[in-house]
């Protein structure tokens, strides 16, 4: 399966300013598979070390962290020479060794010719011991679940992915193509972007088997609660995590802690919330007081929505039948809005890796996403179906005299004065395509 992050790896390899690479992200987003494929295809050989599979590797990083000695010893252990520039060294699950993580600093300073890529759980890296993180000495690459465009390529529709990437104007697509994109989009609602789930669908087209994989991934995540979190926090983690589908199903999707436990407040669950964010399992969108740049200066950190990292996992958490999600039956409508909003949050995060924000005015109007682009603040409203009415969007554009407003729906491309409609399947083109003359 092709990942867009592969291009980032190629850029890293060819850079004259290359530092050791640290690929981070939630578990099971495909970090190991991607690095192995990259090392095999772009280097003479791949030299792979996994600190969880082989705990004895940590002993090579005891004592003084001298890169030449570490590489010499690892070469003997691997039974092969490690050649600068010709071989890719991969330190997988590096969070299992604080000293190995710390050593990246010395590899950068003393052995820059070596090509080293490390991968680790975002949570594990965050929880590394004080002084072990090589601040300023590594390059980061955050790997998210597969985007819809990556799914198209993996599902045998690379021609559609290429066509989508070639679109540069808001002109309606031919109806047959528009419908074909929507069919694939609904399938993506069910499969999501976890690589194992996508591979299962690609090979079998069996959505029941896909759902089993998603359930297994969810179980693995909850097991991580016990593995990494402090004992008193584990029940709170579960309460927040399991509440996400219910909270998103509400008309007002703001996360309410008193719905978890009577009289509960944010401060009671703050550690659990930070833990879930650090692990990459949730995406947080904070409410804006006003729509001005910089957006971070006008957000209310204590008022927010929470999304799951992956739309397929959200469907599994909510026990939605995959067939219903694909068909778009009426029974699905009540939750479809939540699912689609989660889909857009996931795509925006993977494409831009920026903070998410939404806007609300005295409870009378709400715009799902507010994005900053160049000197513009762009409102983006998301609708699950083909309803073109956007009262909140009109309220926003009037209040802030916006030059442009964007709506993402199942309707085709259309532009009317300052209002642009983007099909949900083309959200990867946002916001650039909206600014074309």
VOGU-3710 file (C-alpha; in Angstrom, 3 decimals, decimal comma):
1> xxxxxxxxxx> 0,000/0,000/0,000  1,346/3,376/-1,025  1,498/6,048/1,656  1,998/9,722/0,932  4,528/9,746/3,775  6,821/7,747/1,477  7,566/10,986/-0,374  8,540/12,589/2,930  10,969/9,740/3,519  12,538/10,235/0,083
11> xxxxxxxxxx> 12,991/13,934/0,814  14,584/13,062/4,147  17,010/10,608/2,531  18,231/13,138/-0,044  18,510/16,096/2,317  21,939/17,555/3,024  20,631/18,612/6,436  19,351/15,156/7,312  19,005/14,237/10,980  17,936/10,900/12,443
21> xxxxxxxxxx> 14,246/10,448/11,662  11,710/9,732/14,374  8,408/8,403/13,016  5,678/8,690/15,596  1,953/8,084/15,733  -0,706/5,913/17,292  -0,154/2,186/17,357  -1,009/0,168/14,258  -0,984/3,080/11,818  1,666/1,350/9,693
31> xxxxxxxxxx> 4,959/2,818/10,881  6,919/-0,450/10,828  5,576/-1,566/7,452  6,375/1,785/5,861  9,947/1,952/7,153  10,656/-1,634/6,142  9,323/-1,016/2,645  11,339/2,186/2,360  14,563/0,544/3,532  14,112/-2,414/1,190
41> xxxxxxxxxx> 13,276/-0,346/-1,879  15,513/2,701/-1,491  18,707/1,268/0,081  21,107/-1,559/-0,606  19,807/-3,214/2,528  17,682/-2,737/5,623  19,186/-3,326/9,068  16,258/-3,699/11,433  16,233/-3,743/15,244  13,061/-4,026/17,342
51> xxxxxxxxxx> 13,459/-3,122/21,023  10,217/-4,753/22,112  10,798/-8,032/20,290  14,424/-8,175/21,462  14,822/-6,464/24,873  18,513/-7,441/24,958  19,177/-4,690/22,399  18,988/-2,120/25,191  22,313/-3,396/26,564  24,105/-2,016/23,491
61> xxxxxxxxxx> 23,151/1,430/24,718  24,370/1,084/28,299  27,254/3,242/29,434  28,718/5,908/27,163  26,721/6,501/23,991  29,465/6,446/21,379  27,935/5,950/17,910  30,957/4,202/16,376  31,021/1,608/19,161  27,265/1,099/19,070
71> xxxxxxxxxx> 27,276/0,507/15,317  30,275/-1,802/15,499  28,570/-3,934/18,123  25,236/-3,923/16,327  26,961/-4,966/13,098  28,426/-7,990/14,822  25,073/-8,791/16,430  23,275/-8,532/13,097  25,990/-10,549/11,333  26,491/-7,954/8,611
81> xxxxxxxxxx> 28,336/-4,667/8,131  26,375/-1,433/8,418  27,463/0,935/5,656  26,861/4,711/5,895  24,578/5,962/3,147  23,986/2,508/1,688  22,005/0,857/4,467  18,994/2,089/6,389  19,161/1,449/10,131  15,734/1,130/11,724
91> xxxxxxxxxx> 15,275/1,256/15,492  11,692/0,102/15,966  9,686/0,509/19,197  12,465/2,802/20,360  10,344/3,999/23,283  11,308/0,731/25,011  14,860/2,060/25,476  15,395/5,545/26,850  19,114/5,347/26,122  18,513/4,333/22,509
101> xxxxxxxxxx> 16,224/7,338/22,144  18,874/9,564/23,734  21,567/8,143/21,421  19,924/9,752/18,378  21,413/13,048/19,563  24,936/11,650/19,369  24,332/9,940/16,037  23,332/13,323/14,643  26,355/15,105/16,092  29,045/12,470/15,526
111> xxxxxxxxxx> 27,868/10,160/12,718  25,753/12,222/10,305  26,567/9,930/7,360  24,528/7,114/8,903  20,909/6,901/7,796  18,885/6,150/10,935  15,108/6,010/11,173  13,389/5,224/14,452  9,754/4,437/15,083  7,774/4,364/18,264
121> xxxxxxxxxx> 4,451/4,710/19,955  3,564/8,373/20,274  2,590/7,731/23,866  5,759/5,842/24,706  7,946/8,571/23,232  6,064/11,199/25,227  6,517/9,254/28,452  10,258/8,821/27,971  12,342/9,702/31,006  13,525/13,251/31,558
131> xxxxxxxxxx> 16,738/13,965/29,688  16,343/11,094/27,243  14,644/12,982/24,449  17,043/14,350/21,784  15,555/17,832/21,518  16,487/19,523/18,241  18,516/16,533/17,045  15,857/14,572/15,163  13,344/15,108/12,392  9,740/14,115/13,057
141> xxxxxxxxxx> 7,283/12,379/10,798  3,839/11,782/12,259  1,999/8,897/10,630  -1,786/8,964/10,795  -4,304/6,369/9,610  -4,638/6,163/5,836  -6,505/9,039/4,212  -9,354/8,545/1,756  -6,989/9,144/-1,155  -4,584/6,519/0,159
151> xxxxxxxxxx> -7,560/4,194/0,527  -8,509/4,740/-3,119  -5,048/3,705/-4,216  -5,027/0,634/-1,960  -8,547/-0,413/-3,038  -7,575/-0,666/-6,696  -8,921/2,758/-7,647  -5,636/4,535/-8,235  -7,130/6,008/-11,430  -9,670/7,826/-9,273
161> xxxxxxxxxx> -6,980/8,976/-6,840  -4,954/10,385/-9,738  -8,026/12,051/-11,195  -8,844/13,604/-7,828  -5,317/14,933/-7,441  -5,523/16,572/-10,877  -8,610/18,648/-10,052  -7,755/22,318/-9,739  -11,077/24,075/-10,314  -14,478/23,921/-8,654
171> xxxxxxxxxx> -16,260/22,638/-11,736  -18,811/19,826/-11,341  -17,578/16,336/-12,155  -19,469/14,132/-14,613  -22,302/12,443/-12,701  -20,997/8,866/-13,161  -17,622/9,823/-11,668  -19,267/11,757/-8,850  -21,360/8,718/-7,913  -18,355/6,424/-8,124
181> xxxxxxxxxx> -16,411/8,596/-5,700  -19,351/8,585/-3,289  -19,543/4,783/-3,403  -15,878/4,514/-2,459  -16,315/7,164/0,212  -19,087/5,193/1,903  -16,889/2,103/1,842  -14,154/4,139/3,494  -16,637/5,143/6,200  -16,811/1,431/7,058
191> xxxxxxxxxx> -13,174/0,422/6,609  -11,510/3,565/7,904  -7,807/4,018/7,423  -6,100/1,530/9,736  -3,746/-0,295/7,327  -4,641/-3,811/8,482  -8,347/-3,116/8,009  -7,759/-1,598/4,570  -5,599/-4,557/3,524  -8,315/-6,949/4,656
201> xxxxxxxxxx> -10,928/-5,160/2,583  -8,631/-4,960/-0,427  -7,960/-8,707/-0,322  -11,393/-10,022/0,657  -14,024/-7,275/0,255  -15,411/-8,747/3,496  -16,621/-5,934/5,757  -17,439/-8,377/8,546  -13,782/-9,439/8,623  -12,774/-5,774/8,542
211> xxxxxxxxxx> -14,957/-5,074/11,563  -13,315/-7,933/13,511  -9,899/-6,395/12,862  -11,162/-3,019/14,051  -12,526/-4,572/17,233  -9,171/-6,277/17,839  -7,390/-2,945/17,428  -9,744/-1,363/19,958  -8,987/-4,159/22,417  -5,258/-3,591/21,897
221> xxxxxxxxxx> -5,690/0,092/22,658  -7,531/-0,595/25,899  -4,762/-3,008/26,895  -2,342/-0,123/26,425  -4,306/1,768/29,078  -3,178/-0,801/31,631  0,342/-0,987/30,182  1,209/2,707/30,234  -1,265/4,592/32,441  -1,179/5,032/36,191
231> xxxxxxxxxx> -3,625/2,754/37,997  -6,059/5,453/39,199  -6,307/6,890/35,679  -7,253/3,672/33,880  -11,018/3,805/34,619  -11,127/7,464/33,578  -9,346/6,683/30,304  -11,941/4,052/29,523  -14,803/6,377/30,397  -13,593/9,165/28,096
241> xxxxxxxxxx> -12,620/6,816/25,269  -15,863/4,849/25,305  -17,989/8,009/25,517  -16,764/9,498/22,234  -19,453/7,919/19,984  -22,270/8,918/22,354  -21,012/12,473/22,725  -20,601/12,909/18,964  -24,116/11,586/18,384  -25,566/14,577/20,261
251> xxxxxxxxxx> -26,792/17,586/18,331  -24,376/19,663/20,388  -21,186/17,632/20,041  -19,324/19,505/22,762  -17,791/16,975/25,155  -19,660/17,090/28,477  -17,859/15,472/31,400  -20,941/15,433/33,606  -22,395/12,936/31,144  -19,646/10,527/32,208
261> xxxxxxxxxx> -20,247/10,898/35,901  -22,589/13,119/37,856  -20,943/16,400/38,917  -17,708/15,466/37,052  -15,572/18,314/35,697  -12,718/18,674/33,244  -10,164/18,809/36,057  -11,284/15,337/37,191  -10,421/13,867/33,783  -7,611/16,156/32,678
271> xxxxxxxxxx> -4,858/13,534/32,997  -6,931/11,002/31,067  -7,580/13,535/28,333  -3,902/14,431/27,997  -3,011/10,722/27,962  -5,427/10,000/25,099  -4,159/13,003/23,139  -0,529/12,013/23,640  -1,287/8,481/22,517  -2,782/9,790/19,288
281> xxxxxxxxxx> -6,117/8,062/19,950  -8,221/11,202/19,956  -8,380/14,408/17,954  -9,367/17,495/19,923  -11,140/20,502/18,403  -11,362/23,569/20,633  -14,046/26,239/20,415  -13,027/29,714/19,265  -14,128/32,862/21,062  -13,681/34,798/17,842
291> xxxxxxxxxx> -12,473/33,910/14,355  -9,206/35,815/14,192  -5,607/34,843/13,622  -3,731/33,372/15,311  -6,535/30,943/16,066  -4,645/29,470/19,015  -4,857/32,809/20,814  -8,653/32,798/20,702  -9,510/29,213/21,582  -11,220/28,039/24,761
301> xxxxxxxxxx> -9,119/25,101/25,888  -11,795/23,925/28,309  -14,561/23,705/25,675  -14,003/21,190/22,899  -15,171/18,276/20,813  -13,381/14,931/20,776  -13,045/12,760/17,684  -11,591/9,281/17,307  -8,353/8,939/15,356  -10,103/6,871/12,674
311> xxxxxxxxxx> -13,611/6,826/11,239  -13,609/3,026/10,889  -12,730/2,602/14,547  -15,457/5,076/15,492  -17,989/2,951/13,615  -16,738/-0,127/15,440  -16,967/1,659/18,801  -20,576/2,598/18,012  -21,370/-0,956/16,828  -22,665/0,326/13,503
321> xxxxxxxxxx> -23,279/-2,416/10,956  -20,745/-1,947/8,114  -23,391/-2,743/5,483  -25,604/0,075/6,784  -22,705/2,518/6,626  -21,967/1,601/3,016  -25,590/1,721/1,888  -26,476/4,899/3,752  -29,824/3,562/4,966  -32,178/5,843/6,882
331> xxxxxxxxxx> -31,416/4,039/10,150  -27,882/5,357/9,759  -28,890/9,015/9,408  -28,930/9,887/13,093  -25,267/9,032/13,551  -24,091/9,829/10,052  -23,492/13,477/10,849  -21,133/12,545/13,663  -19,334/10,028/11,490  -18,864/12,476/8,637
341> xxxxxxxxxx> -17,613/15,211/10,955  -15,088/12,733/12,372  -14,079/11,848/8,807  -13,317/15,483/7,972  -11,404/15,999/11,227  -9,310/12,914/10,437  -8,518/14,058/6,891  -7,619/17,605/7,940  -5,332/16,341/10,687  -3,541/13,895/8,382
351> xxxxxxxxxx> -3,134/16,450/5,594  -2,092/19,475/7,619  -1,164/18,126/11,082  -2,515/21,319/12,607  -4,736/21,978/15,581  -8,489/21,734/14,985  -10,954/24,501/15,880  -14,670/25,183/15,607  -16,766/28,309/16,157  -20,010/28,881/18,002
361> xxxxxxxxxx> -22,042/32,031/18,630  -24,186/32,125/21,777  -25,522/28,691/20,950  -27,393/30,031/17,888  -24,881/29,254/15,160  -22,012/26,807/14,841  -19,417/26,184/12,137  -17,770/22,773/12,317  -14,201/23,746/11,397  -12,299/27,012/11,212
371> xxxxxxxxxx> -9,019/26,927/9,322  -6,283/29,498/8,891  -4,682/29,710/5,467  -2,222/32,458/4,641  -3,947/35,645/5,851  -7,443/34,152/5,610  -9,713/32,577/8,205  -11,887/30,071/6,338  -15,079/28,566/7,771  -15,849/24,966/6,781
381> xxxxxxxxxx> -19,270/23,474/7,430  -19,796/19,724/7,080  -23,052/18,027/6,113  -23,618/14,308/5,776  -26,025/14,440/2,855  -27,074/16,799/0,084  -28,819/19,501/2,106  -27,307/22,767/0,839  -28,796/24,996/3,547  -26,122/26,634/5,708
391> xxxxxxxxxx> -27,649/29,138/8,116  -24,653/29,033/10,449  -22,248/29,563/7,577  -24,221/32,597/6,374  -24,310/33,977/9,916  -20,521/33,581/10,168  -19,758/35,215/6,813  -21,964/38,174/7,681  -20,483/38,605/11,148  -16,869/38,438/9,974
401> xxxxxxxxxx> -17,331/39,687/6,408  -15,534/36,589/5,150  -14,197/36,555/1,615  -14,921/32,866/1,308  -16,971/30,156/2,988  -16,811/26,428/2,314  -19,367/23,679/2,651  -18,500/19,955/2,377  -21,431/17,739/1,387  -22,333/14,884/-0,944
411> xxxxxxxxxx> -23,194/17,465/-3,600  -20,925/18,009/-6,580  -18,456/20,877/-6,902  -20,143/24,248/-7,093  -19,179/27,851/-6,490  -21,623/30,683/-5,929  -19,992/33,997/-5,229  -18,169/33,538/-1,895  -19,690/30,136/-1,119  -17,881/27,027/-2,360
421> xxxxxxxxxx> -19,272/23,505/-2,155  -16,690/20,709/-2,054  -17,750/17,069/-2,215  -16,755/15,233/0,949  -14,588/12,879/-1,104  -12,518/15,874/-2,236  -11,803/17,374/1,187  -8,089/16,763/0,528  -8,252/19,663/-1,951  -9,309/22,070/0,793
431> xxxxxxx> -8,530/24,931/1,119  -6,413/25,576/-1,977  -9,074/24,737/-4,546  -11,460/27,217/-2,945  -9,075/30,082/-3,644  -8,739/29,563/-7,398  -9,768/32,520/-9,524
//
